[in-house]
């Protein structure tokens, strides 16, 4: 089992999310809690990927075409830190 920690601003962001996105976020958390970030690869809809540039060391998962979860993984203590849930800008 993995520990999922959320940045302190996530609770405010979650309150403003559309219901469908909130439901997908809850499913995402459940998947990561049970199987770790590696299990997201089994679900291509999340399009989990490693980030580059100034976000080196962080990962991104899709909740929809518009919303992304930005997170980092600490394997030493089996922890996932959710940093942001943000609308993706093209």
C-alpha positions in Angstrom: 0.0 0.0 0.0 1.2 3.5 -0.9 0.8 6.6 1.1 -0.7 9.6 -0.8 0.1 13.0 0.6 -1.6 16.1 -0.9 -0.2 19.6 -1.0 -2.1 21.9 1.4 -3.7 23.8 -1.5 -5.3 20.6 -3.0 -8.2 20.7 -0.7 -9.3 24.1 -2.0 -8.8 23.0 -5.6 -10.8 19.8 -5.1 -13.8 21.8 -3.8 -13.9 23.7 -7.1 -13.5 20.7 -9.4 -16.4 19.5 -11.6 -18.0 16.3 -10.2 -16.7 14.1 -13.0 -13.2 15.2 -12.5 -13.5 14.8 -8.8 -14.7 11.2 -9.3 -11.7 10.5 -11.6 -9.3 11.9 -9.0 -10.8 9.6 -6.4 -10.4 6.6 -8.7 -6.8 7.7 -9.5 -6.0 7.9 -5.7 -7.5 4.5 -5.1 -5.4 2.9 -8.0 -2.2 4.5 -6.7 -2.9 3.6 -3.1 -3.4 -0.1 -4.0 -0.8 -0.6 -6.8 1.5 2.4 -6.8 2.2 4.7 -9.8 3.3 1.8 -11.9 -0.3 0.5 -12.1 -1.4 3.6 -14.0 0.4 2.3 -17.1 -2.3 -0.4 -17.3 -4.9 2.3 -17.9 -3.9 4.3 -21.0 -6.6 6.9 -20.4 -4.4 8.4 -17.6 -1.5 8.9 -20.0 0.9 8.9 -17.1 4.3 10.4 -18.1 7.5 11.8 -16.7 7.9 15.5 -17.0 10.9 17.4 -18.2 12.4 20.9 -17.9 11.6 22.8 -14.7 9.4 19.9 -13.6 12.2 17.3 -13.8 11.5 14.5 -11.3 7.7 15.0 -11.4 5.0 13.1 -13.2 1.7 13.9 -14.8 -1.5 12.0 -15.2 -4.6 13.0 -17.2 -8.0 13.3 -15.5 -9.5 14.6 -18.7 -8.2 16.5 -21.8 -8.4 19.6 -19.6 -7.2 18.5 -16.1 -3.9 17.0 -15.0 -2.5 15.8 -11.7 1.1 16.7 -11.1 2.8 14.5 -8.6 6.2 13.2 -7.4 7.2 9.8 -6.1 9.4 8.9 -3.1 10.1 5.2 -3.4 12.2 5.1 -0.2 9.2 5.6 1.9 6.6 4.5 -0.6 4.9 7.9 -0.9 3.2 9.8 -3.7 3.0 13.6 -3.2 0.2 15.3 -5.2 1.4 18.7 -6.0 -1.2 20.2 -8.3 -4.5 19.5 -10.0 -4.5 22.0 -12.8 -6.2 22.8 -16.1 -3.8 22.0 -18.8 -2.9 24.9 -21.1 -2.2 24.3 -24.7 
